[in-house]
Amino acid sequence: MKKSDQYREVYSTDRGAICSQCSQPTNACKCSEMKSQVIKGSGDVKIRLERKGRGGKTVTTISGLAMTRGQLTSLLSELKRLIGGGGTEKDGILELQGDHCELLVRELLRRGIKARHLISLSLFFLLSLFMSLNVSATPTDAEGWLLLGSNIALDSKDRYKLYLETQPRVGDDFQRLATLQLRSAINYAFAPQWSFALGHAWTPIFYDADYHRIYRDENRVWQGLSFTHIASGITLQQRIRQEQRFIEHASAVSHRSRYQLRGSVPISANGDFGITAFDEFMVHLNSVDRGPVSGYDRNRVFIGPFWENSETRYEFGYLGEHMKRFGDNERWINAIMLSIVSSL
């Protein structure tokens, strides 16, 4: 070992204090500046909620940020102000006190920082297909669905909205109109993530199970409850809808329950483009003469890209539906669906 390696100069009467790393006077040392320029993360950003090993306290961690130490420190300060709580940075991982996962996902997305979870959404869609039963021997139909909707704000805080929807569906292998659905509803957002809807729908059908031309009128009164939240970068919406169906020639009112789980994953940096998928399960609660029979009604799945701006959301993709629309006669629908919903 060289003598110079055993004894490192730390002070000089000529130069003052000496940096032990670069052997330069501390007033000319750039070690800390160079250290702050080192990129800490891989860019694969993950937000986690942790409790284990933290004395029972809840901590939200952000890892994988491709930032220098200086950038991490600046971001940490801004996020602490956002949540109104404390936090620290350890080895490139930001730790913020409390459960703030959903808030932080939205804030990072606003800054163009995202974590992709396409695998999670794919698994969700495959599970939906599995839930739709084995329909390999079931008669099929090719259809085209078009949904045009508008959300109209009724107050300055957007708590009350009027929803209007027109939805023609072309079936019999795209040859003729199968059904038309006209919906209207009043939505009330009674909490940041919750909303309640009360609505009406007119939904006549135009052919039967054998594709014979008919006209059967139906009116529905319905109530809905929705809950929207963000988990692991996926915007999830759960919706429960209860319908009272007034079907022409049926002996009584038919009651049907519907549950939908929808997930949307942004792909673009600003979150305006991504992938969405949903599964919706429907069941009849009672049997009526010349109408639906109690039990399973249908299961509907959808997957496709979405694009949205400040006023309109567009969705286009594949929709599959296993159904017992005509009594016990099962049918599998393969549909192409375009949805355009505007906010006014």
Residue, then its C-alpha position, 0 to 999 in steps of 0.5 A: m500500500k502506498k503511503s498516499d493511500q494510508y494518509r489522505e490530506v483533510y486540511s491544509t493551511d494553504r487551502g483549508a478543509i480538503c474533501s476526502q473524496c476528490s482531494q479538492p478544497t471544500n469550497a471547490c468540491k463538486c462531489s455532492e453536486m455530482k452525487s445529486q445527478v445520479i439517477k436513482g430509479s429504473g423508471d418502473v414506478k410502483i406505489r405501495l401501501e405498507r404496514k409491516g415492520r413500521g410499528g403499525k403505522t401506514v406508509t405509502t411508498i413510491s419506488g422506481l422514479a427515474m430522478t436525481r436526488g435533487q429531483l426526488t427531494s423537490l418532488l417529495s416536498e411537493l407531495k408532502r404539501l399535497i397530502g398535508g403530512g410528513g415523508t422522507e426519501k430512503d435510497g431513492i424510495l419516497e415514503l409518505q405517512g398515511d394511505h394516499c395511493e389513489l391521490l398519488v397515482r392521480e398526481l403522478l399521472r398529471r405529471g406524466i409519470k405512470a406505472r403500466h399494468l396491462i397484464s393486470l387488465s388482461l387477467f381481468f378480461l380473461l377472467s371475465l371470459f371464463m365467467s361467460l361459460n363455455v359457449s362453443a356449441t351455442p348459436t352465435d350472432a354478429e352485431g354492431w352496437l353504437l352508444l351515444g351519450s351525454n352528461i349535462a351538468l345541472d349545478s356549478k359543482d357538478r354534483y347533479k347531472l342529466y344523462l341522455e343515451t341513444q343506443p341502436r343495435v344492429g343484429d342478424d349478422f349486421q343485417r337489421l335493427a335488433t333493438l333500440q335503447l333510449r335512456s335518461a337519468i339523473n345522477y347525484a354525486f353524494a361523495p367524491q367516489w360515489s354516485f346514485a342514479l335514477g332513470h328510465a329506459w325505452t327498449p323495444i326489440f324487433y325480432d324473435a329467437d328465429y329472427h322473425r320480425i316482431y315488435r315488442d315494447e318495453n319500458r324500464v325504471w332503474q336505480g344505480l349505485s356507482f363507486t369509482h377508485i384507483a388501485s395499482g394504476i387501474t381506474l376501477q368502477q363498480r356499478i350495481r343497477q336494479e331494474q323494474r321491467f314493464i314488458e309488453h304482454a308479460s303478466a307482471v313487472s320483471h325485476r332484474s339486478r345487474y353488476q358491472l366491474r370496469g377497469s381502465v389503464p392509461i398508456s399515454a403520458n397524460g392519461d388520455f389514451g389507454i385500454t378499458a375492459f368490463d364484465e357485467f352480470m345480470v340475473h332475474l329476481n322473479s318469473v313472469d308469464r310471457g316474460p323472463v324466468s328467474g335466475y341467470d339472464r346474461n353475462r357481457v364482456f368488453i375490451g378495447p382502447f379508449w381515448e378522451n379529452s376534456e369533453t368526450r370519451y371514445e371507446f371502440g372494441y370487442l363485446g361478447e355476450h352470453m344470453k338467454r334473451f328468448g326464454d331458454n334459448e341461449r345465444w352468444i353475441n359477437a359485437i363491435m361496439l363504439s361508445i361516444v360519451s360527452s360531458l356538457 
